[in-house]
């Protein structure tokens, strides 16, 4: 087995451990897209784990994120990256320590886009770590959700376009990412409050956040209308359907969807595709 094949298998394994929500749709992509989207997602997850880490000091997070952002702006130097992380290698997760591996399995024609989006994301995250994630206005919320999720939408749009010429509206792509993120924020509100973080703008209540999530999920619906490639459509539909169902679950006063509900939702979309 070649090193690349081994790395791809390991990438899917780490993806499964890191995010079941995205593992399911990524696994359903054709081999070329699976490799590309899997690699891109892991790169972004690598830096996300730094931003969210409970045991790293704010200054350390800022240093790691900004330094990684710079490394992504040129030919990625994995030795320099490993040296950067060395003091924290015992507490950082595998997905973060192996950023160089995820970049190495990314196809050559898209790697620059993946590096660019991940670099912008890392820099934006550092800025928000510095601000202590204090969200005061809707503009603040829009900026934060752009960095941590809207950029995922943009990167996916870049991948679709390079793959088969699928052209999508980047503003709608950002809305798609924002919608998923807003649902996560609603779901994790108590958890975030425990660590002293509140992503709800001043003067807003939980209903305003529900409205914000719904508005952006509606943009995601519009985004999907511009995609004709069935395999890409299937990928995009699954996280969107799960986010919508989660939103309904939260509105009904429940914490999250059950595993059985997740499986039913995914199977409904897969069967819908088979019969379309």
SVG drawing of the C-alpha trace seen along z (x, -y; Angstrom):
<svg xmlns="http://www.w3.org/2000/svg" viewBox="-42 -46 54 48">
<polyline fill="none" stroke="black" stroke-width="0.4" points="0.0,0.0 1.4,-3.4 2.1,-6.1 -0.6,-8.3 -3.3,-5.5 -2.3,-4.9 -2.6,-8.6 -6.0,-8.8 -7.3,-5.9 -5.9,-7.5 -7.5,-10.8 -10.9,-9.1 -10.3,-7.4 -9.4,-10.7 -12.3,-12.4 -14.7,-9.8 -13.2,-10.4 -13.4,-14.2 -16.8,-14.8 -19.5,-12.3 -21.7,-15.0 -19.2,-15.6 -17.8,-12.1 -21.1,-10.7 -21.6,-13.1 -17.8,-13.1 -17.8,-9.3 -20.6,-9.4 -18.6,-11.6 -16.9,-10.0 -13.2,-9.2 -11.7,-12.4 -14.1,-14.7 -13.8,-12.6 -10.1,-13.0 -10.3,-16.7 -13.1,-17.6 -11.8,-15.3 -8.4,-16.9 -9.8,-20.4 -12.1,-19.7 -9.3,-18.2 -7.0,-21.2 -9.7,-23.5 -10.5,-21.2 -6.8,-21.2 -6.8,-24.9 -10.3,-24.8 -9.0,-22.5 -6.4,-25.1 -9.0,-27.9 -11.3,-25.7 -8.6,-24.1 -9.5,-24.3 -5.9,-24.0 -4.1,-26.5 -3.6,-30.1 -5.1,-32.9 -1.6,-34.2 -0.5,-30.7 -3.6,-30.2 -2.9,-33.5 0.7,-32.6 0.0,-29.1 -2.9,-30.4 -1.0,-33.3 2.2,-31.3 0.2,-28.5 -1.5,-31.2 1.9,-32.4 3.2,-28.9 0.1,-28.3 0.9,-31.4 4.0,-29.8 5.1,-26.3 4.1,-24.6 7.1,-23.7 6.0,-20.8 9.3,-20.7 8.7,-24.3 5.1,-23.5 6.1,-20.5 8.7,-22.7 5.9,-25.3 3.7,-22.7 6.4,-20.7 5.8,-22.3 2.1,-21.4 2.3,-18.1 1.1,-16.2 -2.2,-18.1 -3.0,-18.8 -5.2,-16.2 -3.9,-14.1 -6.0,-16.1 -3.9,-19.3 -0.5,-17.6 -0.9,-16.1 -1.9,-19.2 1.1,-18.5 -0.3,-15.1 -3.8,-16.4 -2.2,-19.0 -0.1,-16.2 -3.2,-14.3 -4.9,-17.3 -4.9,-17.3 -2.4,-19.8 -5.0,-21.8 -6.9,-22.8 -4.2,-22.9 -3.5,-26.6 -7.2,-27.5 -7.3,-25.2 -4.2,-26.8 -5.5,-30.3 -8.9,-29.7 -7.3,-27.9 -4.8,-30.7 -7.5,-33.4 -9.5,-31.3 -6.5,-30.8 -5.8,-34.6 -9.5,-35.4 -9.7,-32.9 -6.6,-34.5 -8.3,-37.9 -11.4,-36.5 -9.3,-34.7 -7.7,-38.1 -11.1,-39.7 -12.2,-36.9 -15.0,-36.0 -17.0,-39.1 -19.9,-39.5 -21.7,-42.8 -23.4,-43.4 -24.9,-41.5 -21.8,-42.7 -19.6,-41.0 -21.6,-37.8 -21.4,-37.9 -17.6,-38.5 -17.0,-35.6 -19.2,-33.2 -17.6,-34.2 -14.1,-33.2 -15.1,-29.9 -17.8,-28.7 -18.4,-31.0 -14.9,-30.3 -15.8,-26.6 -18.6,-27.4 -16.3,-29.5 -13.7,-26.7 -16.3,-24.1 -17.5,-26.4 -13.9,-26.6 -13.7,-22.8 -17.0,-22.4 -15.8,-24.9 -12.5,-23.3 -14.0,-19.8 -16.6,-20.2 -17.2,-23.9 -20.1,-24.2 -20.6,-27.9 -22.2,-29.0 -22.9,-32.3 -20.2,-32.9 -22.5,-35.0 -25.0,-32.1 -22.0,-29.7 -21.1,-31.9 -24.8,-31.8 -24.7,-28.0 -21.7,-27.9 -23.1,-30.5 -26.4,-28.7 -24.7,-25.5 -22.6,-27.5 -25.5,-29.3 -27.3,-26.0 -24.1,-24.8 -24.0,-28.0 -27.7,-27.5 -27.0,-23.9 -23.8,-24.7 -25.1,-27.9 -24.9,-26.5 -21.5,-24.9 -20.2,-28.2 -21.7,-30.1 -19.8,-27.7 -16.5,-28.9 -17.6,-32.5 -18.4,-32.9 -21.7,-34.3 -22.1,-34.5 -25.5,-36.3 -25.3,-40.1 -26.3,-42.7 -30.1,-43.1 -30.8,-39.7 -32.5,-36.8 -32.6,-33.1 -35.4,-33.8 -33.3,-36.3 -30.6,-33.6 -33.2,-31.2 -34.2,-33.8 -30.5,-34.4 -30.0,-30.6 -33.2,-30.3 -32.3,-33.2 -28.9,-31.7 -30.3,-28.2 -32.7,-29.7 -29.6,-31.0 -28.3,-27.5 -31.5,-26.3 -30.8,-28.9 -27.2,-27.8 -28.3,-24.2 -30.5,-25.3 -27.4,-26.3 -25.9,-22.8 -26.7,-20.3 -24.1,-17.6 -26.0,-14.9 -23.0,-13.8 -22.2,-17.3 -25.9,-18.0 -26.1,-14.9 -23.1,-16.1 -24.6,-19.5 -28.0,-18.3 -27.0,-16.1 -25.5,-18.7 -28.3,-21.1 -31.0,-18.6 -29.4,-17.7 -29.0,-21.4 -32.7,-22.1 -33.9,-19.1 -31.6,-20.1 -33.1,-23.6 -36.6,-22.1 -35.4,-19.8 -33.9,-22.8 -37.1,-24.9 -39.1,-22.0 -36.9,-22.2 -34.7,-19.2 -30.9,-19.3 -30.0,-17.4 -31.2,-14.8 -30.9,-11.2 -28.6,-8.9 -31.6,-7.2 -33.0,-10.5 -29.7,-11.3 -29.7,-8.0 -33.3,-8.4 -32.6,-11.9 -29.5,-10.7 -31.3,-7.7 -34.2,-9.8 -31.8,-12.0 -29.9,-9.0 -33.2,-7.3 -34.5,-10.6 -31.4,-10.7 -31.9,-7.1 -35.4,-7.8 -34.7,-11.2"/>
</svg>
